[in-house]
Amino acid sequence: MAIPTFDRFIEPLLRYLAAHPDGATASDAGEAVADAAGVTAEEKQQLIPSGIQPIYKNRIGWAHDRLKRAGLSSSPRRGYWLLTTEGHKFIGKFPKGIPGDELGRLAFLNRKALGAGKGKKAHDDDLEESTSAFKSPEERIEDALKELRESVIHELLELLARVHPASFESMVLEVLHAMGYGTSREDLERVGGSGDGGIDGIISLDKLGLEKVYVQAKRWKSDVGSAVIREFVGGLQLKGADKGVLITTSTFTKDARDAADRARGSIVLVDGRRLAQLMIDHEVGVTHQKRLAIPKVDSDYFEN
């Protein structure tokens, strides 16, 4: 018997977490779900192509990724899974088994279609899923890479929300340096502390430090409003500066973005999602495990 595909692990994982209301480690949940699904000891030794992880653990991890994105589960801390209130409600509706169409919507991330029944929305989602099977190999590869990237973005945001504020400030400076700001790592200075005027870091753009960018990095949970922007602009004015970058793990309100646009000088706002994307692009806290080498015939070679 082949190792079940990730969608086959969704229901047993839901039921296991529902039976452990205080949550469970990913390791314990994974082993229990694998045993419930009949994964043999020999199959547990099979690795994904990169060789870094057993196939069954990879697939159970993706099953939990689907539950998280559907709002049915969470990771309150690294390597720990906990069903949400919505997750308990969802599994409670199906004591005799989750219908195939509901599992399909979970597997294909159609959160809005959950519970939609057989209406137009559900039909449209089913059509979208069926047509995806007819995409070209290149399109399927692109879709898979986008999905992997989206999963990493979500995981980074969870981790950033839990790091120490001082560590977060240092990480932000690392990202900016990886993007090319500062002629060397020594040109990035973390300041912070009381009386800093809202400034957490300073980047010298030239070797003599004649031109500087001031950075504020905060792990806000709620949306950042215009009052924070005005305070940051005031801090820049005290420094006689006209360039600033304000980075948060949350998002900015429209008023905040308008305030930044009206500010004298150049104020750049980076929200949590954009920060995670930059960390991926510049490999800060992220590694790219394997580069894809996609073969394609060189027609010019044969014509010449």
C-alpha positions as CSV (number, residue, x, y, z in Angstrom):
1,M,0.0,0.0,0.0
2,A,1.4,3.4,-1.0
3,I,1.8,6.2,1.6
4,P,-1.5,8.3,1.6
5,T,-1.5,11.6,-0.2
6,F,-1.6,14.6,2.1
7,D,-5.4,15.1,1.7
8,R,-5.9,11.7,3.2
9,F,-4.2,12.8,6.4
10,I,-6.5,15.8,6.9
11,E,-9.4,14.0,8.6
12,P,-7.4,11.8,11.0
13,L,-5.3,14.8,11.9
14,L,-8.4,16.8,12.7
15,R,-9.8,14.0,14.8
16,Y,-6.5,13.6,16.7
17,L,-6.3,17.3,17.5
18,A,-10.0,17.3,18.5
19,A,-9.2,14.5,21.0
20,H,-6.4,16.6,22.4
21,P,-8.0,20.0,23.2
22,D,-4.8,21.3,24.8
23,G,-2.9,20.6,21.7
24,A,-0.1,18.3,20.9
25,T,3.5,18.4,19.5
26,A,3.8,18.0,15.8
27,S,5.9,14.9,16.3
28,D,3.3,13.1,18.5
29,A,0.4,14.1,16.2
30,G,2.3,13.0,13.1
31,E,3.1,9.6,14.5
32,A,-0.4,9.0,15.8
33,V,-1.9,10.1,12.4
34,A,0.5,8.0,10.4
35,D,-0.4,4.9,12.5
36,A,-4.1,5.6,12.2
37,A,-3.6,5.9,8.4
38,G,-1.8,2.5,8.3
39,V,1.7,3.9,7.3
40,T,4.1,1.0,7.8
41,A,7.5,1.1,9.4
42,E,9.1,0.5,6.0
43,E,7.1,3.4,4.5
44,K,8.2,5.7,7.3
45,Q,11.8,5.3,6.0
46,Q,10.9,6.6,2.5
47,L,12.2,10.2,2.0
48,I,11.2,13.0,-0.3
49,P,13.4,13.6,-3.3
50,S,15.7,16.1,-1.5
51,G,16.3,13.4,1.2
52,I,15.8,15.8,4.1
53,Q,12.5,14.5,5.4
54,P,10.3,11.3,5.5
55,I,7.5,11.5,2.9
56,Y,4.8,10.8,5.5
57,K,5.9,13.6,7.8
58,N,6.1,16.0,4.8
59,R,2.5,15.1,3.8
60,I,1.1,15.4,7.3
61,G,2.8,18.8,7.6
62,W,1.0,19.9,4.5
63,A,-2.3,18.5,5.8
64,H,-1.8,20.8,8.9
65,D,-0.9,23.7,6.6
66,R,-4.3,23.3,5.0
67,L,-6.0,23.3,8.4
68,K,-4.1,26.4,9.5
69,R,-5.0,28.4,6.3
70,A,-8.6,27.3,6.7
71,G,-8.6,28.7,10.3
72,L,-9.2,25.3,11.8
73,S,-5.9,24.9,13.5
74,S,-2.9,26.9,14.8
75,S,0.7,26.7,15.9
76,P,0.8,28.7,19.2
77,R,4.5,27.8,19.4
78,R,7.1,26.1,17.2
79,G,6.3,22.4,16.6
80,Y,3.0,22.5,18.5
81,W,-0.4,22.1,16.9
82,L,-3.7,23.2,18.5
83,L,-7.2,23.0,17.0
84,T,-9.1,26.4,17.0
85,T,-12.6,26.9,18.1
86,E,-13.6,26.9,14.4
87,G,-11.8,23.6,14.0
88,H,-13.7,22.0,16.9
89,K,-17.0,23.3,15.4
90,F,-16.1,22.0,12.0
91,I,-15.2,18.4,13.0
92,G,-18.2,18.3,15.3
93,K,-20.5,18.7,12.3
94,F,-19.2,15.4,10.9
95,P,-19.2,12.7,13.6
96,K,-19.5,9.9,11.0
97,G,-16.9,11.2,8.6
98,I,-16.1,14.4,6.6
99,P,-17.7,14.3,3.1
100,G,-15.4,14.1,0.2
101,D,-16.4,17.5,-1.2
102,E,-15.6,19.2,2.1
103,L,-12.2,17.4,2.3
104,G,-11.6,18.5,-1.3
105,R,-12.2,22.1,-0.5
106,L,-9.9,21.9,2.4
107,A,-7.2,20.2,0.4
108,F,-7.4,22.9,-2.4
109,L,-7.5,25.8,0.1
110,N,-11.0,26.9,-0.9
111,R,-11.7,28.4,2.6
112,K,-14.6,30.5,1.3
113,A,-16.3,27.4,-0.1
114,L,-16.3,25.5,3.2
115,G,-19.9,24.9,4.0
116,A,-21.1,26.4,0.7
117,G,-23.0,23.3,-0.2
118,K,-23.8,22.7,-3.9
119,G,-24.3,26.4,-4.8
120,K,-22.6,28.3,-7.5
121,K,-19.6,29.1,-5.5
122,A,-19.0,25.4,-4.7
123,H,-19.5,24.6,-8.4
124,D,-17.0,27.2,-9.5
125,D,-14.4,25.9,-7.1
126,D,-14.9,22.3,-8.3
127,L,-14.5,23.6,-11.9
128,E,-11.3,25.4,-10.9
129,E,-9.9,22.3,-9.3
130,S,-10.7,20.1,-12.3
131,T,-9.2,22.4,-14.8
132,S,-5.9,22.7,-12.8
133,A,-5.2,19.1,-13.7
134,F,-4.9,20.1,-17.4
135,K,-2.3,22.8,-16.8
136,S,1.1,22.4,-18.5
137,P,4.0,21.0,-16.5
138,E,5.6,24.4,-16.3
139,E,2.4,25.9,-14.9
140,R,2.1,23.1,-12.3
141,I,5.7,23.8,-11.2
142,E,4.9,27.5,-10.9
143,D,1.8,26.7,-8.9
144,A,3.8,24.4,-6.5
145,L,6.5,27.1,-6.0
146,K,3.9,29.7,-5.2
147,E,2.2,27.3,-2.7
148,L,5.5,26.6,-1.0
149,R,6.3,30.3,-0.8
150,E,2.9,31.1,0.7
151,S,3.4,28.4,3.3
152,V,6.9,29.8,4.3
153,I,5.4,33.4,4.5
154,H,2.8,32.1,7.0
155,E,5.4,30.3,9.0
156,L,7.8,33.3,9.1
157,L,5.0,35.6,10.3
158,E,4.2,33.1,13.2
159,L,7.9,33.0,14.2
160,L,8.5,36.7,13.9
161,A,5.5,37.3,16.2
162,R,7.3,35.3,18.9
163,V,10.9,36.5,18.7
164,H,12.3,39.0,21.3
165,P,11.9,42.6,20.3
166,A,15.6,43.2,20.3
167,S,16.1,40.1,18.1
168,F,13.4,41.4,15.7
169,E,15.2,44.7,15.4
170,S,18.5,42.9,14.5
171,M,16.7,40.7,12.0
172,V,15.2,43.7,10.2
173,L,18.7,45.2,9.9
174,E,20.0,41.9,8.5
175,V,17.2,42.0,5.9
176,L,18.1,45.6,4.9
177,H,21.8,44.8,4.7
178,A,21.0,41.7,2.5
179,M,19.1,44.0,0.2
180,G,22.2,46.1,-0.3
181,Y,21.8,48.9,2.3
182,G,25.1,49.8,4.0
183,T,28.5,49.2,2.5
184,S,29.3,46.6,5.3
185,R,27.6,45.0,8.2
186,E,29.3,47.5,10.5
187,D,27.3,50.3,8.8
188,L,24.1,49.0,10.5
189,E,23.6,50.1,14.1
190,R,20.9,48.9,16.4
191,V,19.9,51.6,18.9
192,G,16.5,51.2,20.5
193,G,15.9,51.7,24.2
194,S,14.2,54.6,25.9
195,G,14.6,58.1,24.5
196,D,15.4,56.8,21.1
197,G,12.6,58.9,19.5
198,G,11.1,55.8,18.0
199,I,14.4,54.9,16.1
200,D,15.5,51.3,16.4
201,G,18.3,51.2,13.8
202,I,20.6,53.4,11.7
203,I,22.1,52.5,8.4
204,S,25.0,54.5,6.9
205,L,24.7,54.5,3.1
206,D,28.3,55.6,2.6
207,K,31.6,54.8,4.2
208,L,31.8,58.2,6.0
209,G,28.2,58.0,7.3
210,L,27.2,61.3,5.6
211,E,23.9,59.8,4.4
212,K,21.8,57.7,6.8
213,V,18.5,55.9,6.8
214,Y,16.7,55.6,10.1
215,V,14.7,52.4,10.9
216,Q,11.8,51.7,13.2
217,A,10.9,48.0,13.7
218,K,8.0,46.9,15.9
219,R,6.1,43.7,16.4
220,W,2.6,45.2,16.5
221,K,-0.3,42.8,16.6
222,S,-3.0,45.3,15.5
223,D,-3.0,47.5,12.4
224,V,-0.5,50.4,12.5
225,G,-2.3,53.7,12.3
226,S,-1.4,57.3,11.3
227,A,-0.4,58.3,14.9
228,V,2.6,55.9,14.8
229,I,3.6,57.4,11.4
230,R,3.5,60.9,12.8
231,E,5.5,59.9,15.8
232,F,8.1,58.3,13.6
233,V,8.3,61.4,11.4
234,G,8.8,63.5,14.5
235,G,11.7,61.3,15.6
236,L,13.3,61.7,12.2
237,Q,13.0,65.5,12.4
238,L,14.7,65.4,15.8
239,K,17.6,63.6,14.0
240,G,17.6,66.1,11.1
241,A,16.8,63.1,8.8
242,D,14.6,62.8,5.8
243,K,14.8,59.1,5.1
244,G,13.1,56.4,7.2
245,V,11.9,52.8,7.0
246,L,9.1,51.7,9.3
247,I,8.7,47.9,9.5
248,T,6.0,45.9,11.3
249,T,4.8,42.3,11.6
250,S,1.2,43.5,11.1
251,T,-0.4,45.8,8.5
252,F,-0.8,49.5,7.9
253,T,-4.1,51.3,7.8
254,K,-5.0,53.5,4.8
255,D,-4.6,56.6,7.0
256,A,-1.1,55.4,7.9
257,R,-0.1,55.1,4.3
258,D,-1.6,58.5,3.5
259,A,0.4,60.0,6.4
260,A,3.6,58.5,5.1
261,D,2.9,59.8,1.6
262,R,2.4,63.3,2.9
263,A,5.5,63.3,5.1
264,R,8.4,65.5,4.2
265,G,11.2,63.3,2.9
266,S,11.0,59.7,2.0
267,I,9.1,57.3,4.4
268,V,8.9,53.6,3.3
269,L,6.4,51.3,5.0
270,V,7.0,47.5,5.1
271,D,4.2,45.3,6.5
272,G,4.6,41.8,7.8
273,R,3.8,40.0,4.6
274,R,6.3,42.2,2.6
275,L,8.9,41.6,5.3
276,A,8.5,37.8,5.0
277,Q,8.8,38.0,1.2
278,L,12.0,40.0,1.5
279,M,13.4,37.4,4.0
280,I,12.7,34.7,1.4
281,D,14.1,36.6,-1.5
282,H,17.3,37.5,0.3
283,E,17.6,34.3,2.3
284,V,17.5,35.8,5.8
285,G,16.3,33.0,8.1
286,V,15.4,31.0,5.0
287,T,17.3,28.5,3.0
288,H,16.6,27.4,-0.6
289,Q,17.0,23.7,-0.3
290,K,17.2,22.8,-4.0
291,R,17.4,24.7,-7.3
292,L,15.2,23.5,-10.0
293,A,17.0,22.6,-13.3
294,I,14.2,22.4,-15.9
295,P,15.4,20.9,-19.2
296,K,14.4,22.5,-22.4
297,V,15.6,21.7,-25.9
298,D,17.8,24.5,-27.4
299,S,16.3,24.7,-30.9
300,D,19.0,27.2,-32.0
301,Y,21.6,24.5,-31.5
302,F,19.9,22.2,-33.9
303,E,19.2,24.9,-36.5
304,N,22.8,25.9,-36.5
